[in-house]
Amino acid sequence: MEKIVTRHVASVVLESLTDTRVVVVQGARQVGKTTLVSHVVDQVGGRLVTFDDAITRAGAQLDPMAFLGQAGDGLLAIDEVQRVPELVLALKLVVDRDRRPGRFLLTGSANLLRLPAMQDSLAGRAESVDLFGFSQGEQSGRRERFVDRLLAGETFTGHRSDLGRQDYLAAACAGGYPEALSRTGRRRSAWWDNYLRRIVERDAPDVSGLHRLSELPGLLRLLAARNAAELNLASLASDAQIPVRTLAPYVDLLETLFLIHRIPAWSTNLSKRVVSRPKVALLDTGLAARLVNVTPSGAASAANPEVAGQLLEGFVAGELRRQLSWATEDARLHHYRDHGGAEVDLVLETGDGRVAGIEVKAASSVSARDIRWLTQLRDRLGARFVAGVVLHTGATAAPFGERITAVPMDVLWD
């Protein structure tokens, strides 16, 4: 019997339906959007249709207004709505005439608010809920609260772990796609290869008129090799052999398809020398590992430790991105670096100005050198800096000065 995994954003979707006319669950293909929406429809009632079905698609294109009225006063859920973009104008007319909340629940394998055909029609009428692959907590039946706890100033000094470096690398290389997690070895690799081919052949043409879509896998492979590094378009264009002036739309498309995410640079006027380039990481480190052809043993200390560092930083960034979709705290994810060499891997900032810093280490031990930039950030920000953690692959937590702690990485979900 297939294990049912509780998705933590389900409560966010249900809450959004109480006060919003159109709710959009969006995320990469095969992360579980249809399953989640099916469960929501089962709870609140309504009708679910999918545009993966050619007949349904044709009916919507022929008479959009009639199609949108098929659920009457109930909820109409439409799966993969980006496949019929002409429906969105009719949707705008319908929800402007009847402003009751909870009328439409859409899913899309692209960020609909980034698509020109849909952006103007949905703006102010829709709320987007991002869905990613399974988080580590979802896989183990736990609702993670690390983001809320960290921003509340928790130190985590009592945390202990039975996991080690290879366990974390195994989790990173497995990723979070439900279907990929059900396979192992060569079968999992084959699934990823077919998945990427399907994205290029089907989803990318649905949402983009770019001419060099066949180059997306190569571009994504280059980004995977630079996982969690700063985005240098000139260097990337050179390696991809794509003119730098035409590269940006292809990177944007990968983000629209929820294959990568940008982690913007953070500053609070600490220095005029702050680096402004974002970091870029694949949203799923299992896909990243496949693209660079590395296994947990291939990222071991004796093999390629640099890959381990990139994978684990991307892994942590992905787990934080997932938690931010259901956390109580309204925070944003950044990174920090200045030209003087100061660097904090990840920074969380709330709307009221509280800041937490996160360093990620593939090593099982932490030294004073590893916390120097967190210490500098704390001293510069004063009371605004609520906590700093160094996430490592060892077994125990330890304080490293005021508001800074070294903690095993599984504190993210344990």
C-alpha positions in Angstrom: 0.0 0.0 0.0 1.4 3.4 -1.0 2.4 5.6 1.9 0.4 8.8 2.2 2.6 11.8 2.9 1.1 14.8 4.6 2.0 18.0 2.8 2.6 20.8 5.2 1.3 23.5 2.8 -2.1 21.9 2.6 -3.3 24.1 5.6 -2.0 27.2 3.7 -4.0 26.3 0.7 -7.2 25.7 2.7 -6.7 29.0 4.6 -6.1 30.9 1.3 -9.4 29.6 -0.1 -11.3 31.3 2.7 -10.5 34.8 1.5 -9.1 34.6 -2.0 -10.9 34.2 -5.3 -8.2 32.2 -7.1 -5.6 30.1 -5.4 -2.7 28.8 -7.4 -0.6 25.8 -6.3 2.5 26.0 -8.4 5.7 24.0 -8.5 7.8 21.8 -10.7 6.3 18.9 -12.6 6.0 15.7 -10.4 6.2 17.3 -7.0 2.7 16.3 -6.0 0.5 19.2 -7.0 -2.4 17.1 -8.4 -2.3 14.8 -5.3 -2.5 17.8 -2.9 -5.3 19.5 -4.8 -7.2 16.2 -5.0 -7.1 16.0 -1.2 -8.2 19.6 -0.9 -11.2 19.0 -3.2 -12.1 15.9 -1.2 -12.2 18.0 2.0 -14.1 21.1 0.8 -16.0 19.6 -2.1 -15.9 20.6 -5.8 -14.7 19.4 -9.1 -11.2 18.6 -10.4 -10.3 18.7 -14.1 -6.9 18.4 -15.7 -5.5 20.0 -18.9 -3.3 17.0 -19.3 -6.4 15.5 -20.9 -6.7 16.6 -24.6 -10.5 16.6 -24.7 -10.8 18.7 -21.6 -8.2 21.1 -23.1 -10.2 21.4 -26.3 -13.4 22.1 -24.4 -11.8 24.9 -22.4 -10.4 26.5 -25.6 -13.8 26.3 -27.4 -15.9 27.9 -24.7 -13.9 29.2 -21.8 -16.9 30.8 -20.0 -19.0 27.6 -20.0 -15.9 25.6 -18.9 -15.4 27.8 -15.9 -19.1 27.5 -14.9 -19.2 23.7 -14.7 -18.9 23.5 -10.9 -21.8 26.0 -10.3 -21.3 27.6 -6.9 -18.7 25.0 -5.9 -15.0 25.0 -6.2 -13.5 24.3 -9.6 -9.9 22.9 -9.5 -8.0 23.0 -12.8 -4.8 21.1 -13.1 -1.9 22.3 -15.3 -3.7 25.6 -16.2 -0.7 27.0 -18.1 -1.5 24.6 -20.9 -4.6 26.8 -21.8 -3.4 30.3 -21.3 -6.4 31.8 -23.1 -8.6 30.6 -20.2 -7.1 33.2 -17.9 -8.8 36.2 -19.5 -12.2 34.5 -19.1 -11.2 33.6 -15.5 -10.6 37.3 -14.8 -14.0 38.3 -16.1 -15.7 35.5 -14.0 -14.1 36.4 -10.7 -14.6 40.1 -11.2 -18.3 39.6 -11.7 -18.5 37.3 -8.6 -16.0 38.2 -6.0 -16.7 35.3 -3.6 -13.5 33.6 -2.3 -12.6 30.0 -2.9 -14.1 29.7 -6.3 -11.1 28.4 -8.3 -8.0 26.4 -7.3 -5.4 26.1 -10.1 -2.2 24.2 -10.4 0.7 25.0 -12.7 4.1 23.6 -13.5 5.3 27.1 -13.9 5.2 30.3 -11.9 2.1 31.7 -13.5 2.7 35.2 -12.2 5.9 35.3 -14.2 4.1 34.6 -17.5 3.1 37.7 -19.4 -0.2 36.2 -20.6 -1.3 35.5 -17.1 0.4 38.2 -15.0 -2.0 41.1 -15.6 -5.1 38.9 -15.4 -4.2 37.2 -12.1 -2.6 40.1 -10.3 -4.6 41.2 -7.2 -7.1 38.3 -7.8 -4.9 35.3 -7.0 -2.7 34.0 -4.2 0.2 31.6 -5.1 1.2 28.7 -2.9 4.5 27.2 -3.9 4.9 23.4 -3.6 8.2 21.7 -3.7 9.4 18.1 -3.5 9.0 16.4 -0.2 10.9 18.0 2.7 12.8 15.8 5.1 10.2 16.3 7.7 7.4 15.4 5.4 9.2 12.2 4.5 9.4 11.3 8.3 6.0 12.6 9.3 7.2 15.7 11.2 6.2 19.3 10.7 9.4 21.3 10.8 9.6 24.5 12.8 13.3 25.3 12.4 12.7 28.7 10.8 10.3 29.8 13.5 12.5 28.5 16.2 15.6 30.2 14.9 14.0 33.5 14.4 12.6 33.3 17.9 16.3 33.2 19.1 16.4 29.5 20.1 20.0 28.2 20.5 19.5 24.5 20.0 22.3 23.7 22.4 20.6 20.5 23.5 20.4 19.0 20.1 22.1 15.7 19.4 22.2 13.6 16.2 22.9 10.0 15.2 23.5 11.1 11.6 26.8 11.6 9.9 28.2 13.2 6.7 27.3 10.2 4.5 23.7 10.2 5.8 23.3 13.9 4.8 24.9 13.3 1.4 22.5 10.4 0.9 19.5 12.6 1.7 20.8 15.4 -0.6 21.4 13.0 -3.5 18.0 11.4 -3.1 16.2 14.7 -3.4 12.5 15.2 -2.8 10.6 14.2 -6.0 8.1 11.6 -4.8 8.5 9.3 -7.9 12.3 9.5 -7.7 12.3 8.6 -4.0 10.4 5.4 -4.8 13.3 4.2 -6.9 17.0 3.5 -6.3 20.2 3.2 -8.3 19.9 3.0 -12.1 16.1 3.2 -12.0 16.2 6.5 -10.2 18.8 7.9 -12.6 16.7 6.9 -15.5 13.7 8.6 -14.0 15.6 11.9 -13.7 16.9 11.7 -17.2 13.4 11.1 -18.6 12.0 13.9 -16.3 14.4 16.4 -17.7 13.6 15.4 -21.3 9.9 15.8 -20.6 10.5 19.3 -19.2 12.3 20.4 -22.4 9.9 18.7 -24.8 6.6 19.7 -23.2 6.6 22.2 -20.3 9.2 24.6 -21.6 7.4 25.1 -25.0 4.1 25.6 -23.1 5.4 28.7 -21.4 8.1 30.1 -23.6 8.8 31.1 -27.1 12.6 30.9 -26.8 14.3 29.2 -29.7 17.1 27.3 -28.1 15.2 25.2 -25.6 17.2 22.1 -26.5 20.1 23.8 -24.7 18.3 23.9 -21.4 19.7 20.6 -20.1 23.2 21.7 -20.7 22.6 25.0 -19.0 21.0 23.3 -16.1 24.0 21.0 -15.8 26.4 24.0 -15.7 24.3 25.5 -12.9 24.3 22.2 -11.0 28.1 22.3 -11.2 28.0 25.7 -9.6 25.2 24.8 -7.2 24.7 27.4 -4.5 27.3 29.7 -6.0 26.9 33.3 -7.1 25.4 33.8 -10.6 28.0 35.2 -12.9 26.2 35.5 -16.3 29.4 36.3 -18.2 31.2 33.1 -17.0 28.0 31.0 -17.4 27.5 32.3 -21.0 31.1 31.5 -21.9 30.8 27.9 -20.7 27.3 27.4 -22.2 28.4 29.0 -25.5 25.4 31.2 -25.4 25.8 35.0 -26.0 25.6 36.7 -22.6 23.0 39.2 -24.0 20.6 36.3 -24.7 21.4 34.1 -21.7 19.2 35.8 -19.0 15.8 34.7 -20.5 16.9 31.0 -20.4 17.9 31.3 -16.7 14.6 33.1 -16.0 12.8 30.2 -17.7 14.5 27.6 -15.5 13.3 29.6 -12.5 9.8 29.9 -13.9 9.7 26.1 -14.2 10.8 25.7 -10.6 14.0 24.0 -11.4 16.3 26.6 -9.8 15.9 29.4 -7.3 17.8 32.6 -6.9 18.9 33.6 -3.4 19.3 37.4 -3.5 22.2 39.2 -2.0 21.4 40.8 1.4 22.6 44.1 2.9 21.4 46.6 5.3 23.9 49.3 4.4 26.6 47.6 6.4 29.1 48.3 3.7 29.2 49.9 0.3 31.3 47.0 -0.7 28.6 44.4 -0.5 28.4 42.0 -3.5 25.1 42.3 -5.2 25.0 39.1 -7.3 22.4 36.5 -6.3 23.3 32.9 -5.6 21.6 30.2 -7.7 20.8 26.7 -6.6 18.8 23.8 -8.0 15.6 23.4 -5.9 16.1 19.7 -5.8 19.6 18.4 -4.9 18.8 15.0 -6.2 18.5 16.4 -9.7 21.6 18.4 -9.1 23.6 15.3 -8.1 22.3 13.5 -11.2 23.3 16.3 -13.5 26.9 16.3 -12.2 26.9 12.5 -12.0 27.8 12.2 -8.3 26.6 9.7 -5.7 27.0 10.0 -1.9 30.2 8.0 -2.1 31.4 10.2 -5.0 31.1 13.3 -2.7 33.0 11.6 0.2 36.0 13.3 1.8 38.4 11.1 0.0 36.7 11.6 -3.4 35.3 15.1 -4.2 34.8 17.1 -1.0 34.1 20.4 -2.9 31.0 18.8 -4.5 29.8 17.8 -1.0 30.0 21.4 0.2 28.0 22.7 -2.7 25.4 19.9 -2.4 24.9 20.4 1.3 24.6 24.1 1.0 22.0 23.7 -1.8 20.3 21.0 0.3 19.9 23.3 3.3 18.8 26.2 1.1 16.1 24.0 -0.4 14.9 22.8 3.0 14.6 26.4 4.2 12.7 27.4 1.1 10.3 24.6 1.7 9.8 25.6 5.4 9.3 29.2 4.5 6.1 28.2 2.6 4.4 27.2 5.8 6.3 28.9 8.6 4.5 31.3 10.9 7.3 33.8 10.5 7.2 35.9 7.3 10.8 35.8 6.4 12.9 36.0 3.2 16.0 34.0 2.3 19.2 35.8 1.2 23.0 35.4 1.2 25.7 37.9 2.3 29.1 38.6 1.0 31.3 41.7 0.7 34.4 42.4 -1.3 36.5 42.3 1.9 35.8 38.5 2.2 33.1 38.5 4.8 30.5 35.8 3.8 27.5 34.2 5.4 26.0 31.4 3.4 22.4 32.1 4.1 20.5 34.9 5.8 16.9 35.0 7.0 15.3 38.4 7.5 11.8 39.2 8.8 9.7 42.2 7.9 10.3 43.7 11.3 14.1 43.6 10.8 15.2 40.6 12.7 18.1 38.7 11.1 19.4 35.2 11.5 22.6 33.8 9.9 23.3 30.3 8.8 26.6 28.7 7.8 26.7 25.2 6.2 29.7 22.9 6.8 30.3 19.5 5.3 32.7 18.8 8.1 31.8 17.1 11.4 33.8 19.7 13.5 33.6 23.5 13.8 36.3 25.9 14.7 36.4 29.6 15.7 37.3 30.4 12.1 34.0 28.9 10.9 32.0 31.4 13.0 34.0 34.6 12.3 31.6 36.1 9.8 28.5 35.3 11.9 30.3 37.0 14.8 31.0 40.0 12.6 27.4 40.2 11.4 26.1 39.9 15.0 28.4 42.7 16.2 27.4 45.0 13.4 23.7 44.4 13.7 23.4 44.4 17.5 20.0 43.5 18.8 18.6 42.9 15.3 20.7 39.8 15.0 18.7 37.2 16.9 20.6 34.0 16.2 23.4 32.4 14.1 24.0 28.7 13.5 26.7 26.7 11.9 25.0 23.5 10.5 27.6 20.7 10.5 27.6 16.9 10.0 28.8 16.0 13.5 26.8 14.6 16.4 26.6 17.4 19.0 25.7 21.0 19.4 27.9 23.6 21.2 27.7 27.3 21.9 30.2 29.5 20.1 29.6 32.8 21.8 26.6 35.0 22.3 23.7 34.0 20.1 25.8 31.7 17.9 25.7 27.8 18.0 27.2 25.0 16.1 24.4 22.4 15.5 24.1 19.1 13.7 22.4 19.6 10.3 19.3 17.5 11.1 18.1 20.2 13.5 16.4 21.5 10.3 13.8 18.7 10.6 14.3 16.8 13.8 
